[in-house]
Amino acid sequence: MLQDPLPESDHVHMLVDLLLRFPEIYTISLNLPSCSCHLSYMIRRELNPEEYAALQRHLQENMATFCYLNRCQERCPFKISHKNHSGLTRLQLTLGCVSFLDELISLLTALMRDLFPEELAAEKRSAAEHRWPEDDFIGELSSPGKDPQRRGNRLTAFRDSGKVYIFDQ
């Protein structure tokens, strides 16, 4: 008999769902006590300072527009950083809110696909592969009463060789 997952596993399932839905996400970290999410993407070339500055402006403008159109109470704190090494660029995007997290991740991933159509590293999948069942795990993030001492509040997920690894920090 199948049992419902434990409440602590909801965030694990959410991270797995996000990695399966968005093969372009290199890593994702979720920190519930600080209400933040860190996404990283890998670009198959090094960005020069001018490209990085233009990327920062473009993403900031899109985030501001998103917040305006969704009538967010406050503008979602957003940071971007990068690290060039060995011909690659790792972009780290930090979202300081959990409201509209699913929509924000969809927007950011679509922007990354548009900006780097051939250079964005993504896991290759066949059409026959199955996806994780559609469930609304994102709604669980903003529910009140999260215990900062409870396990599963600070999770990091990444994929390697077709497998998803999740660590509870």
Backbone as CSV, one residue per row, in Angstrom:
resi,resn,N_x,N_y,N_z,CA_x,CA_y,CA_z,C_x,C_y,C_z
1,MET,0.840,-1.160,0.000,0.000,0.000,0.000,0.898,1.240,0.000
2,LEU,0.591,2.190,-0.877,1.353,3.428,-0.937,0.963,4.340,0.209
3,GLN,1.956,4.941,0.808,1.690,5.896,1.869,1.988,7.283,1.354
4,ASP,1.325,8.281,1.951,1.627,9.657,1.609,3.033,9.970,2.082
5,PRO,3.774,10.809,1.311,5.123,11.145,1.752,5.075,11.953,3.039
6,LEU,6.134,11.840,3.818,6.229,12.627,5.028,6.312,14.106,4.662
7,PRO,5.812,15.004,5.521,5.878,16.431,5.195,7.300,16.908,4.909
8,GLU,8.298,16.325,5.582,9.676,16.743,5.356,10.130,16.433,3.945
9,SER,9.512,15.436,3.303,9.950,15.038,1.972,9.350,15.910,0.875
10,ASP,8.395,16.763,1.203,7.788,17.616,0.187,8.832,18.473,-0.527
11,HIS,9.773,19.031,0.214,10.781,19.890,-0.390,11.753,19.088,-1.248
12,VAL,12.026,17.872,-0.837,12.873,16.995,-1.645,12.171,16.702,-2.962
13,HIS,10.906,16.367,-2.904,10.141,16.091,-4.118,10.087,17.326,-5.011
14,MET,9.944,18.503,-4.403,9.893,19.736,-5.177,11.208,19.946,-5.932
15,LEU,12.343,19.729,-5.258,13.640,19.911,-5.916,13.829,18.913,-7.053
16,VAL,13.435,17.669,-6.828,13.522,16.662,-7.886,12.641,17.078,-9.061
17,ASP,11.434,17.534,-8.776,10.524,17.973,-9.834,11.130,19.118,-10.636
18,LEU,11.732,20.092,-9.952,12.338,21.228,-10.655,13.501,20.778,-11.540
19,LEU,14.349,19.896,-11.030,15.473,19.422,-11.842,14.998,18.607,-13.038
20,LEU,13.925,17.860,-12.877,13.403,17.083,-13.997,12.690,17.973,-15.013
21,ARG,11.978,18.965,-14.510,11.252,19.872,-15.400,12.185,20.807,-16.166
22,PHE,13.281,21.214,-15.533,14.204,22.174,-16.138,15.599,21.558,-16.229
23,PRO,15.893,20.834,-17.299,17.202,20.183,-17.415,18.349,21.183,-17.545
24,GLU,18.046,22.466,-17.727,19.074,23.494,-17.836,19.618,23.926,-16.473
25,ILE,18.887,23.644,-15.402,19.361,24.025,-14.070,20.512,23.105,-13.699
26,TYR,21.646,23.703,-13.391,22.836,22.944,-13.032,22.739,22.467,-11.585
27,THR,22.467,23.392,-10.660,22.204,23.033,-9.261,21.096,23.937,-8.733
28,ILE,20.465,23.487,-7.678,19.456,24.296,-7.006,19.590,24.062,-5.506
29,SER,19.557,25.150,-4.750,19.603,25.073,-3.289,18.411,25.829,-2.736
30,LEU,17.869,25.296,-1.687,16.709,25.893,-1.047,17.016,26.052,0.432
31,ASN,16.875,27.269,0.939,17.114,27.547,2.342,15.833,28.147,2.917
32,LEU,15.021,27.317,3.559,13.740,27.787,4.086,13.877,28.800,5.214
33,PRO,14.810,28.630,6.169,14.911,29.640,7.228,15.199,31.042,6.698
34,SER,15.994,31.157,5.638,16.287,32.485,5.097,15.380,32.839,3.914
35,CYS,14.440,31.964,3.581,13.524,32.171,2.450,14.293,32.515,1.177
36,SER,15.273,31.688,0.840,16.037,31.958,-0.374,16.210,30.693,-1.198
37,CYS,16.437,30.925,-2.472,16.660,29.848,-3.428,17.845,30.254,-4.301
38,HIS,18.771,29.334,-4.520,19.941,29.579,-5.359,19.879,28.638,-6.551
39,LEU,19.881,29.208,-7.743,19.890,28.435,-8.980,21.218,28.663,-9.661
40,SER,21.763,27.648,-10.266,22.949,27.874,-11.078,22.754,27.240,-12.447
41,TYR,23.349,27.893,-13.420,23.324,27.456,-14.807,24.771,27.432,-15.288
42,MET,25.072,26.531,-16.206,26.422,26.423,-16.748,26.388,26.816,-18.229
43,ILE,27.239,27.783,-18.578,27.373,28.244,-19.962,28.665,27.655,-20.506
44,ARG,28.614,27.128,-21.709,29.775,26.442,-22.296,30.792,27.389,-22.919
45,ARG,30.981,28.524,-22.331,32.039,29.455,-22.719,32.189,30.478,-21.601
46,GLU,33.281,31.196,-21.641,33.495,32.233,-20.644,32.831,33.530,-21.100
47,LEU,32.096,34.164,-20.192,31.486,35.456,-20.496,32.498,36.552,-20.193
48,ASN,32.574,37.527,-21.081,33.457,38.651,-20.813,32.712,39.655,-19.929
49,PRO,33.395,40.616,-19.333,32.751,41.559,-18.401,31.579,42.336,-19.010
50,GLU,31.666,42.703,-20.285,30.569,43.445,-20.926,29.327,42.565,-21.071
51,GLU,29.536,41.309,-21.470,28.407,40.383,-21.601,27.749,40.140,-20.245
52,TYR,28.570,39.982,-19.222,28.040,39.737,-17.879,27.241,40.939,-17.387
53,ALA,27.742,42.148,-17.605,27.023,43.359,-17.190,25.689,43.475,-17.928
54,ALA,25.687,43.171,-19.241,24.444,43.209,-20.015,23.462,42.151,-19.517
55,LEU,23.975,40.970,-19.193,23.132,39.904,-18.654,22.511,40.329,-17.329
56,GLN,23.302,40.926,-16.453,22.787,41.404,-15.168,21.648,42.385,-15.380
57,ARG,21.847,43.381,-16.243,20.799,44.382,-16.508,19.536,43.716,-17.058
58,HIS,19.726,42.820,-18.015,18.583,42.151,-18.651,17.765,41.352,-17.616
59,LEU,18.437,40.584,-16.775,17.739,39.789,-15.771,17.074,40.680,-14.721
60,GLN,17.749,41.756,-14.297,17.159,42.685,-13.320,15.897,43.332,-13.895
61,GLU,15.936,43.752,-15.158,14.764,44.357,-15.801,13.608,43.364,-15.869
62,ASN,13.900,42.127,-16.225,12.853,41.113,-16.303,12.265,40.805,-14.930
63,MET,13.105,40.773,-13.908,12.613,40.533,-12.546,11.714,41.685,-12.097
64,ALA,12.114,42.922,-12.380,11.306,44.088,-12.007,9.959,44.048,-12.732
65,THR,9.967,43.709,-14.009,8.729,43.608,-14.776,7.842,42.497,-14.227
66,PHE,8.441,41.356,-13.911,7.689,40.233,-13.337,6.996,40.674,-12.043
67,CYS,7.739,41.333,-11.169,7.165,41.776,-9.892,6.049,42.781,-10.113
68,TYR,6.223,43.688,-11.054,5.190,44.676,-11.355,3.926,43.993,-11.875
69,LEU,4.078,43.097,-12.845,2.923,42.435,-13.447,2.195,41.515,-12.476
70,ASN,2.913,40.957,-11.522,2.295,40.068,-10.534,1.900,40.793,-9.255
71,ARG,2.038,42.103,-9.264,1.644,42.946,-8.121,2.239,42.435,-6.814
72,CYS,3.516,42.132,-6.856,4.203,41.664,-5.656,4.213,42.783,-4.621
73,GLN,3.997,42.415,-3.366,4.018,43.401,-2.285,5.372,44.110,-2.248
74,GLU,6.426,43.315,-2.313,7.781,43.836,-2.312,8.498,43.278,-3.521
75,ARG,9.492,43.993,-3.970,10.303,43.480,-5.062,11.156,42.329,-4.528
76,CYS,11.151,41.246,-5.253,11.892,40.052,-4.827,13.387,40.348,-4.870
77,PRO,14.078,40.212,-3.738,15.532,40.400,-3.768,16.164,39.391,-4.724
78,PHE,17.047,39.887,-5.571,17.626,39.077,-6.631,19.094,39.450,-6.794
79,LYS,19.964,38.441,-6.832,21.391,38.670,-7.066,21.868,37.694,-8.128
80,ILE,22.870,38.125,-8.856,23.491,37.245,-9.835,25.011,37.343,-9.648
81,SER,25.662,36.217,-9.730,27.122,36.189,-9.683,27.594,35.165,-10.712
82,HIS,28.874,35.225,-11.022,29.403,34.280,-12.006,30.835,33.936,-11.666
83,LYS,31.249,32.823,-12.226,32.630,32.383,-12.067,33.040,31.735,-13.381
84,ASN,34.088,32.289,-13.992,34.651,31.716,-15.221,35.768,30.760,-14.850
85,HIS,35.773,29.598,-15.465,36.881,28.663,-15.282,36.889,27.625,-16.396
86,SER,38.076,27.369,-16.916,38.305,26.335,-17.939,37.357,26.436,-19.125
87,GLY,37.114,27.653,-19.608,36.263,27.817,-20.777,34.772,27.749,-20.492
88,LEU,34.376,27.724,-19.236,32.972,27.667,-18.842,32.638,28.852,-17.933
89,THR,31.349,29.172,-17.859,30.876,30.175,-16.914,29.743,29.565,-16.104
90,ARG,29.889,29.641,-14.793,28.811,29.195,-13.903,28.102,30.439,-13.391
91,LEU,26.802,30.547,-13.721,25.978,31.662,-13.267,25.200,31.227,-12.038
92,GLN,25.260,32.011,-10.989,24.525,31.724,-9.755,23.469,32.812,-9.579
93,LEU,22.205,32.438,-9.558,21.103,33.367,-9.349,20.522,33.104,-7.971
94,THR,20.395,34.156,-7.171,19.863,34.027,-5.824,18.546,34.777,-5.751
95,LEU,17.495,34.063,-5.384,16.171,34.653,-5.202,15.904,34.738,-3.712
96,GLY,15.577,35.913,-3.239,15.365,36.114,-1.809,13.911,36.067,-1.399
97,CYS,13.103,35.337,-2.127,11.690,35.211,-1.756,11.184,33.857,-2.243
98,VAL,10.093,33.413,-1.674,9.509,32.151,-2.119,8.160,32.351,-2.790
99,SER,7.621,33.570,-2.751,6.386,33.847,-3.472,6.657,33.718,-4.959
100,PHE,5.766,33.070,-5.664,5.884,32.895,-7.110,7.171,32.164,-7.511
101,LEU,7.711,31.319,-6.635,8.992,30.667,-6.914,8.942,29.839,-8.194
102,ASP,7.896,29.066,-8.392,7.782,28.237,-9.585,7.784,29.103,-10.845
103,GLU,7.014,30.196,-10.816,6.951,31.087,-11.966,8.286,31.781,-12.207
104,LEU,8.967,32.185,-11.135,10.267,32.840,-11.277,11.303,31.897,-11.883
105,ILE,11.310,30.664,-11.417,12.257,29.690,-11.964,11.944,29.419,-13.436
106,SER,10.672,29.341,-13.779,10.278,29.161,-15.186,10.749,30.341,-16.030
107,LEU,10.540,31.557,-15.520,10.958,32.760,-16.248,12.469,32.788,-16.432
108,LEU,13.206,32.595,-15.358,14.665,32.664,-15.434,15.241,31.592,-16.362
109,THR,14.688,30.401,-16.300,15.179,29.327,-17.165,14.855,29.620,-18.633
110,ALA,13.664,30.151,-18.892,13.315,30.525,-20.272,14.232,31.638,-20.781
111,LEU,14.547,32.613,-19.935,15.468,33.676,-20.329,16.854,33.117,-20.642
112,MET,17.324,32.202,-19.813,18.634,31.602,-20.039,18.651,30.820,-21.352
113,ARG,17.557,30.107,-21.645,17.461,29.369,-22.912,17.519,30.324,-24.099
114,ASP,16.800,31.460,-23.983,16.769,32.433,-25.070,18.122,33.129,-25.260
115,LEU,18.781,33.455,-24.157,20.044,34.179,-24.231,21.209,33.303,-24.686
116,PHE,21.160,32.018,-24.330,22.256,31.098,-24.640,21.708,29.820,-25.267
117,PRO,21.082,29.920,-26.456,20.403,28.747,-27.029,21.322,27.558,-27.308
118,GLU,22.545,27.797,-27.723,23.466,26.706,-28.046,24.495,26.472,-26.948
119,GLU,24.619,27.416,-26.026,25.709,27.365,-25.053,25.279,26.938,-23.660
120,LEU,23.995,26.923,-23.404,23.497,26.548,-22.083,23.586,25.030,-21.922
121,ALA,24.341,24.592,-20.937,24.464,23.158,-20.683,23.154,22.636,-20.125
122,ALA,22.687,21.537,-20.684,21.438,20.928,-20.232,21.559,19.424,-20.372
123,GLU,20.902,18.730,-19.480,20.889,17.273,-19.545,20.089,16.841,-20.767
124,LYS,20.629,15.928,-21.525,19.937,15.391,-22.708,19.029,14.263,-22.270
125,ARG,17.800,14.302,-22.767,16.830,13.258,-22.436,16.111,12.807,-23.685
126,SER,15.703,11.547,-23.682,14.884,11.060,-24.786,13.431,11.387,-24.496
127,ALA,12.632,11.442,-25.536,11.211,11.774,-25.372,10.474,10.704,-24.581
128,ALA,11.018,9.500,-24.540,10.346,8.396,-23.857,10.539,8.428,-22.341
129,GLU,11.464,9.260,-21.852,11.699,9.283,-20.410,10.513,9.892,-19.683
130,HIS,10.284,9.374,-18.500,9.135,9.817,-17.717,9.500,10.992,-16.832
131,ARG,8.517,11.815,-16.589,8.680,12.942,-15.677,8.119,12.570,-14.324
132,TRP,8.537,13.330,-13.327,7.987,13.196,-11.984,6.529,13.591,-12.035
133,PRO,5.633,12.950,-11.282,4.221,13.328,-11.307,4.044,14.797,-10.962
134,GLU,3.087,15.425,-11.634,2.810,16.837,-11.385,2.112,17.004,-10.039
135,ASP,2.761,17.649,-9.137,2.188,17.997,-7.841,2.586,19.421,-7.546
136,ASP,1.829,20.101,-6.704,2.155,21.475,-6.361,2.945,21.501,-5.071
137,PHE,4.252,21.291,-5.193,5.108,21.321,-4.013,5.504,22.740,-3.660
138,ILE,5.448,23.657,-4.607,5.877,25.025,-4.365,5.010,25.677,-3.302
139,GLY,3.737,25.392,-3.267,2.850,25.995,-2.291,3.246,25.691,-0.868
140,GLU,3.898,24.576,-0.655,4.330,24.201,0.682,5.390,25.131,1.239
141,LEU,6.130,25.802,0.360,7.216,26.652,0.823,6.735,27.826,1.649
142,SER,5.617,28.400,1.269,5.178,29.613,1.932,4.185,29.343,3.053
143,SER,3.963,28.071,3.388,3.026,27.791,4.460,3.641,28.174,5.799
144,PRO,2.834,28.770,6.694,3.379,29.213,7.968,3.742,28.051,8.867
145,GLY,4.558,28.348,9.854,4.855,27.364,10.880,6.004,26.445,10.568
146,LYS,6.867,26.810,9.633,8.030,25.979,9.355,8.985,26.051,10.530
147,ASP,9.418,24.914,10.975,10.335,24.827,12.105,11.758,24.952,11.604
148,PRO,12.500,26.003,11.999,13.860,26.164,11.491,14.795,25.039,11.904
149,GLN,14.465,24.263,12.931,15.313,23.166,13.373,15.005,21.866,12.637
150,ARG,13.871,21.822,11.938,13.457,20.597,11.261,14.360,20.282,10.078
151,ARG,14.655,19.009,9.895,15.458,18.590,8.750,14.712,18.927,7.469
152,GLY,15.431,19.145,6.414,14.810,19.445,5.129,14.604,20.925,4.896
153,ASN,15.120,21.781,5.773,14.963,23.217,5.596,16.055,23.822,4.723
154,ARG,17.197,23.142,4.577,18.308,23.647,3.777,18.782,22.522,2.861
155,LEU,18.244,22.503,1.651,18.495,21.418,0.715,19.250,21.914,-0.507
156,THR,20.137,21.084,-1.019,20.837,21.349,-2.268,20.654,20.136,-3.158
157,ALA,20.330,20.396,-4.428,20.095,19.301,-5.366,20.881,19.547,-6.649
158,PHE,21.368,18.461,-7.235,22.018,18.526,-8.537,21.860,17.175,-9.205
159,ARG,22.172,17.149,-10.491,22.077,15.891,-11.226,23.441,15.523,-11.764
160,ASP,23.653,14.229,-11.901,24.895,13.732,-12.477,24.603,12.381,-13.100
161,SER,24.943,12.229,-14.347,24.760,10.967,-15.078,23.338,10.432,-14.966
162,GLY,22.365,11.323,-15.136,20.969,10.913,-15.129,20.380,10.660,-13.764
163,LYS,21.113,10.944,-12.693,20.600,10.760,-11.341,20.523,12.101,-10.637
164,VAL,19.585,12.219,-9.718,19.427,13.441,-8.929,19.932,13.157,-7.527
165,TYR,20.804,14.035,-7.032,21.345,13.920,-5.683,20.859,15.103,-4.862
166,ILE,20.400,14.836,-3.648,19.915,15.894,-2.769,20.610,15.759,-1.428
167,PHE,21.141,16.878,-0.953,21.830,16.911,0.332,21.095,17.847,1.277
168,ASP,20.910,17.402,2.501,20.335,18.220,3.558,21.499,18.818,4.328
169,GLN,21.639,20.117,4.280,22.769,20.760,4.938,22.444,20.983,6.364
